[in-house]
Amino acid sequence: MYAIDRERTRWFLREILPHEPALRGWLSRRPTADLDIDDVIQEAYAILADLETVDDIRHPRAYLFQVAWSVIVKRLRRARVVPIHAIEDLARFDHPDSSPSPEQIAIDRDQLGRLAQAIGAMPAKTQEAFVLRRVEGLSQREISARMSISENTVEKHISRGLRFLADWFGYGGKALANGSREKESEMASVDGRARNQSVH
Amino acid sequence: MAERETSRYIDETASDWIARLDRGPLSEEESQAFEAWLSGDARRRGALLRANAISMMSESARALGPDFEPRQFASAPVAKPPLLSRRRVMAMAGVGGIAAASIVALGINTPAAGAITTGVGEVRLVKLDDGSTVMLNTQTSVKIRYSNAVRRVELLYGEAYFTVADDRRRPFLVETSGTSVRATQAAFLVRRIEGKPVDILVDQGGATAGIAGTPAPIPMQAHSRLLIPLSPATAASAAPAGAAPAPRTVSSDLVSRALAWRDGKIAFEGERLDQAAAEFARYSKVRIEIADPDLAREPVTGLFAARDPVGFGRTVASIFDARMDQQGGAVILSRSAPRKKFSS
């Protein structure tokens, strides 16, 4: 089960996730028929999760784009996945986003500041639970006592906080940065009941 | 079930599982449900990997410290700047304990002559005339000596990251302590710290390393590292004649960690606490003292703000159930009477 392997996850966090906004941008400019970009990204990530090893991937960004492209090709042609394991030749893979300069990388990795911003934009209760869990390091049980809410509710807040971060980082902070206030009130009103309905 | 799940629904379920795992161990029943869920639609494994990575990333929020006030960030302008502007760096510095604040100066132009030097905890990016850049870590000094034939930079001491603009006619040469690194287009790190081997790490492109007393230059590829013993004299006596040090291939993980200082951070991956404390000493005048030998051997993992040794001490204390005291300019970690977390 590679999907929760810590090493694989760490690799993914460092080498793949920072490129998601660029991948989204690139996919949106491709003739992908009626494919849902999020579907393609999930399938691409699943392939990365299932790889036996990622040690020989020299250019993770290019590799990610290739895998995503192979998902599209597979869907469009209903063919087998093109073999992607050995393709490391950057030049053969035509994508418009050249590798960022080291300075840009350095700024992209300014994660702590961005993380602080993202947490700052969370809905109030979710934010409170998330800060207690991740900044102060309380357990979900301790948070439940501190906030006088059930452990199940704490768990839901943590889950929602994670999704909030996923959106924030997956879209390069743009989607939410433009209207964090509106987003907040919207999310606050969705709190609880409405979400359960969407689950069923 | 026959209907295809939406990607959004899968993302939500994946986050729910990660939050559940974060709460505590799964029951037998839950484990089976989890396995069953994972073995379904392939997209679920991708979504879970992503949710778990987000969760792992959020663990570094610990480094924000207990004084973190999320509302201050909420009201700050959050539009994504194309470049880290000086003003934004200053704004963040005001919020306290934020790693990025340690980048104190960006885009300084090359002085005509003399050495460029950084002080304790300072990181500086220097743009050179040809478009190359040098990023200086804490306590570092370099001298730029460009000529028509060669772009020469002398690393007097410390650690610097060089990004070399392509110019085949004028090689880029970094010289330090009997060693030189030559490149035409590359990005690499050179470290020269007293009492330690000279350390060369090639991040991108390729370079060759020349060592005084060895016959041929040593070619280095991207993601390789070369450690050169202290001085040619000791190298000659320690190694048989002709045996030059050889570069080792390193993982991209290691490269990221070695370069974390460019973001004002220090990355550890299982280093001993006393080694971690020594690393912090490079960036701050605040000393971290470890009173307990057992505690000194504890392995440290994580990403920390380089200029916040107190925040680091606090985090370490809470992880290892230790006690942190501040005395004068020192942070003292000990493991005597365990105290309750966050009782201050």
Interface residues (C-beta under 8 A of the other chain):
Chain A: M1 Y2 A3 I4 R6 R8 T9 R10 W11 F12 L13 R14 E15 I16 L17 D36 D38 D39 I41 Q42 E43 A44 Y45 A46 I47 L48 A49 D50 D55 R58 P60 S101 P102 E103 A106 I107 R109 D110 Q111 L112 G113 L115 A116 Q117 I119 G120 A121 M122 Q127 F130 V131 R133 R134 V135 E136 G137 S139 Q140 R141 E151 V154 E155 K156 I158 S159 R160 G161 L162 R163 L165 A166 F169 G172 G173 K174 L176 A177 N178 S180 S198 V199
Chain B: T6 S7 R8 Y9 I10 D11 E12 S15 D16 I18 A19 R20 L21 D22 R23 G24 L38 A42 R43 R44 R45 G46 A47 L48 L49 R50 A51 N52 A53 I54 S55 M56 M57 S58 E59 S60 A61 R62 A63 L64 G65 P66 F68 P70 R71 Q72 F73 A74 S75 A76 V78 A79 K80 L83 L84 M92 V95 I98 A99 A100 L125 T133 M135 Y161 T163 A187 D203 Q204 A222 H223 S251 S252 D253 S256 L259 A260 R262 D263 K265 L303 A305 S318 I319 K341 F342
